[in-house]
Amino acid sequence: MTDQRTSTGRNAVLGLALSVAAPFAGAAESATQQIARAGTQASFAGPAENFIGKVRVDPLFAADAEVQASSAYVSFEPGAHSAWHTHPAGQRLVVTSGVGLTQEWGKPAQRIHPGDVVVCPAGVKHWHGAAPHSAMTHLAVTGVAEGKTVTWMEQVSDAQYNEAAAIFDVPVTGALSARQQAIPLIAAAAATSNLPQLNAALNRGLDAGLSISEAKEILVQMYAYTGFPKSLNALGELMAVVEARKGKGITDAPGQPPSGEIPVGAALRAVGTANQTRISGAPVKGPVMEFAPVINQFLQSHLFGDIFERDNLDWQGRELATVGALAAMPGVEAQLRSHMAASQRLGLSRAQLEHVARLLADSGDPAAAARAAQALEKTPAPSP
């Protein structure tokens, strides 16, 4: 009986609302609430005959006598997408993260972003999936008609996908160069440990002229703002990206290592204190620094000393990275406002920082975009 239920659940997966052994079966008989705990239902890959690229399905619930619909989270890595298909009883999709595409047969493709709800009427031929340079996850709720959720059709051809994805070729207009645009996106993806998004952002940056040394430095600096584990994972992803690009015959500029000798001991703290004061606009003081003076010592000696003395990434690039990372992390709005001000002291314009917010929104993180925009709005331009 268990094998039969499992088989039935895997067939439902093909309807983009996979289900396993019907965790709510028998709910009508018992007339009590039941809870399927998060993580208790195994995820699995979308089958190659119905998807292009890497797709993961996380089942939520199966159809039963009371609810004639099943549901799952479906996660697409950049460029991954479904085949053409229809649903006999329709489907609803809610985009939860990333940026994607959906297209009806004979109509132009449309971009979809977090919070968007896609209504797929019964019998309408369509496909959906991730943008070329962004992962995408949606919640799928699929109706059931006579035990069937989906009718699969032909694969979306490369030409069809590329034509649909051409809508992403229009750049997000603003004051940052192509190289600068990649920096906050790399940092934001590293800060949230979104490795598919980081992969796409790193490729975008290297394509735009970032050197491998600069990309490394962005991710090394991230440990000071996001922690060692995220920084190490991000560096591992950079290694994989560089190797994959080599395999495609792409030669990226290695860039230069830091030049000069970084001081140590008291001299390092003196240099770091000077750097911190310049970036902050005044000596850094306050109740937290008085409560735990050692934290400012670490900031001065290591972050503003060791790291900011490394000249293989300019200070504007470092601030773009910091703003991107802090915008991606809720709860650090005060620090984000501080770095919005610091960015302007270092010569970044408000138009460039507004551009960062638009880039974050376009990458599929409207919450980060809103935090960036609100922080800039609350940060006056520095006095001349």
N, C-alpha and C positions, 0 to 999 in steps of 0.2 A: 504494500500500500504506500509506503514511504517513497519507493522508487517511482511509482506512478505519479504521485504528487510532485516530486521533483521534476520529472519529465514535463508535466503540465506547466510548471512554473517556468521552465526554460523556454518553452514555446511562447509563453507570454512575453518573455524578454524580447523576442523578435518584434514585438509590437511597441518597443521603446518604453514599455512599462513593465519590466521584468518582475516576476514574482517567483518565490520559492514555495515551500510546502504550506502555503496558505495559512499564515500565522493566526488569522482571525476566523478560520473555519469553525463552524459551530457556535458563532457568537449569538445567532438568533435563538438557538436552543437554550443557552445558558442565561441569556438576557442580562449579562454583566459586562462591564468594561474589561477589555484585555489590552495589554501593552506589549508590543514587540520592541524590546530594548535596542537602542542604537548599537550597531556593530554585531548583532546576533545573526544577521542574515548575510551570507557571503556575497561579495561583489564578484563580477566576472567580466571578461572582455566581450564586447559586441562582436558577433561573428563576422568573418571576413566577407561572406557572401552578401551581407547587408550593410556593411560599413567600409569606408576607406580610411586608413589611418588608425591610430590608437584610440579606442573608446572603452570606457569603463561604465558598467551599469551597477547601481546600488539599489536593489529592490526594496520597496517600502511595504506595499500591501497588494494582495490579489483581489480580483473581483469575487463577490459572493452573492447570496440571494438578496441581501439588502442593498448593496452598493454595486451596480453594474459597471464598475471601472476598476482598473488596476493602476499602480503608480510606482515610479522609480526616479531616482536621480540618474541622469546620463551625463557623463563628463567626456568632452572631446578635447584631445590635445590639439595644438595649432595645426590647422589645415585638415583635420579629420572631419568627416561628415557622413551622413546616412546615404543610402541609395534612394531613388525615387520610390514612393509608396503612397498608399491611401489608407484611411481608417474607416471601416464600415459604420462605426458609431461615433466618429469624431475624436478629437484630442485637444487638450489644453497644455500649453507649455509655459512655464514661468522661468525666465532666465535668472539664475541666482548669482552667477559670477562670470567675468570675462566678456568677450565680444564675439558675436556669432553672425550667421547668415541663415536666412530662410527664403525659399523661393517656390512659388506655385508654377506649375507647367504653363508655359506661354506668357509669363509675366516677369518683370524685372525682379532681381533679388533685392532683399531688404536687410539692413543691418539690425541686429537685436542686441540690447544692452541689459545689465542687471535691473530687475524690476519690471521689464517688459513682459506682457502676457500675449502669447500667440494663440489665437483660436483657429484650429484646423477643422473645418467642417467635414462632415461625413462625405467620403467619396472624392475629395479634392486631392489631385496628384501633386506631391510636393517633396522637398527634401529640406534638411536643416543640419547645421554643424558649426564648427568653429571658423573664425576668421583665419587668414594665413599666418598672422603673427600674434595670435592670442588664443589661449585656451578658452573654453566655454563650458559651463555646466548649466543644465536646465532641469527643472522638476517636470516630469511628464505624467499627466493623468489621462489615461486612455480608456474610452468606452468599449464595451463588449457587445457584440451583436451575434446571436446564435453561436456563442462560444469563440468568436473570432475578433481579434483586435487590429489586425493589419494585413494588407495585401502588398507584398514586396514586388518591385518591378526592377527595371534595369538600373545599373550603377550610373551615378552622375559621372560623365566623362571629364577628363582633365580639362578639355576645352570649355565645357559648361561651367566647371568650378572656377577656372581662371577668369572667364568672362564675368561671372558673378562677383568674384573677389576684386575686380577692377575698381569697384566703388571705394576700396580702401587705398587706392593709389593717389587719391586727392589728399594732399598733406593737410594736417591741422595747422592753419595759418597762425603766424605769430612771429615774434622777434628773435627766437632762438635759432641758431644754425642747426642743420641736420645732426651734426655731431653732438651738440649740446642737448638736443631733444632726447637723445637716448639715455643720457646720464640719470635723470630722475626716474625714468622708467626702470632702468636696471636696479637702482637702489630700492625703489618701491617693491619690486618683485622679490628682491633679496630679503627685505624687511618682513615680508609676509610668508616667506618660504614657498612661494608659488614658482616651483621650478620650471613648469612648462612656459609660464609667462616670462620668467627670467631667460630661458633659452631663446625665446623670440626677441626679447629686448637686447640681449647680447649680440645676436645676429644682426639686428638693426643697427646697433652701435658700431660694430666692426665694419658693416657695409658702408656706414657713413664716415668712416675714417678714424674711429677710435683705435689706438694701438692696443696690442695685447697688454703692454705694461700699464696703460691707463685703465683698462678694464680691470686688471688685477688690483690696481690701487683703489678703485672705487669700492671693490668688495672687501679689501683689507680694512679700509676705513670704516666699513659698516660694522665691524665688531665693536667699535667704540659706542655705537648708537643702538645696535640691535642684539649684540652678544656674539660670542665666539661660535656657538653651534650653527647659527644662521650664516655667519660669514664663511665658515669652513664648508658648509653645504654648497653655498653659492660659488666658492672657488672651485669645488669639484665639478659643478655644472659648467663653469667656464672652460675647464680642462676638456670636458666632453665636447663642448661646442667647437673649440679650436681643432680638436682631432677630427671631428666630423667635417669641418670645412676643409681641412687638409685632404681628406678622402675625396672631396668633390673637386679638388684641384685649386682651391682658393688659398692664396698666400696672403696672410694678414701681416701688417707691419708689426714687428716685435716691439718697437718703441725703445725708449732709453730708460735705463735704471736711474734711480735718484743719483744726482751728482753732489759732490761735496761731502764733507765729513760732518756728521751730526754730533754736537757736543754731548757730554755726559755729566752726571752729577749736578752740582750747583749751577754750572753754566747752562745745562739743558733746561733747568727750571727757569732761569732768567730769560732765556730765549722764548720759552713757552709762555711765560707771563707776559712778555712784550707782545707776542702774537695774539694771545687771548685778549689783551687790552685793546689792540687795534681792531680785532674782529668784533668785539663786544661794544666798542665805543667808549669804554671807561673801565677802570679796575673792577673786577667782579667781586661783589660783596653780597651779604645778605644773611638771613637767619640760618639757612641750611648750611652755608659755608662756615658760620660760627659754631653751629651745632656739631658739624663733622668736618673740621678743617682739612683732614686728609683727602677728602674727595676733591677739593680744589687743588691740592698738591698733585694728585694724580692727573687731573685735567691739564694743569700747567705743564707738568713734566712729560706726560705721555701723549695725550691727544694734541695739545697745541705745541708741544715740543717735538717729540719723536715723529708724529704723523704729519703735522703741518709743515715741518721742515723738509719733508721729502718733496722734491720739486718735479717729480714725474707726473703730477697732476696739478694743474693750477688751482688757485684758491677759489675762483669762481666755479670751477668744476666740482670742487669739494663741497661748496655750499649748495649747488644744484643737487648733488647726491644726498646731502643731509636733509634738504627740504623734501625731496621725494620720499625718503625713508620715513621721516617724521609724519608726513601727511598720510602715509599708509597705515600708521599705528594710532588707533584711538587712545585718548587719554593723555597725550603729550602735547596738547595744543599750546601751552605756555612756552614750551621749548620751540615749537614750530614758529610761533610769533617772533621769538628771539632771533631765530635764524632767518626769518623773512627780513628783519631789520639788518642783520649782519650781511645778508646777500646784497642789499642795497649799498651798504658801506663799501663793499668790495667791487662795486661798479655794475652789478646787475640791475637792470631797469625794472620798474613795476610792470611794464609791458612784457618783459621776459618772464617775470614770475607769474603773471596772468596766463602766459602761454603754458607754463608748467601745469596749472590747474586744468586747462583744456586738454592737454596731453593725457593726464591721469583719467579724465572722464572718457576720452576716446579709447583708452586702453581697457576700459571695462571696470573702473573703480570709481563710481560717482561719489562714494562717501569720502574717499581720499581727496578727490577734486573739490568737494565742498569744504573740507577742512582747510585745504590750501587757500581757496578763495576767501574764506572767512578770516583766516589768519592774516592774509595780506590786507584785507579791508580794515582790520583792527590795528594795523601797523602803520604809523605815519611815516612819510618819507623822512630820511635822516636830514638833519640840519646841515646846510653847506658849511 
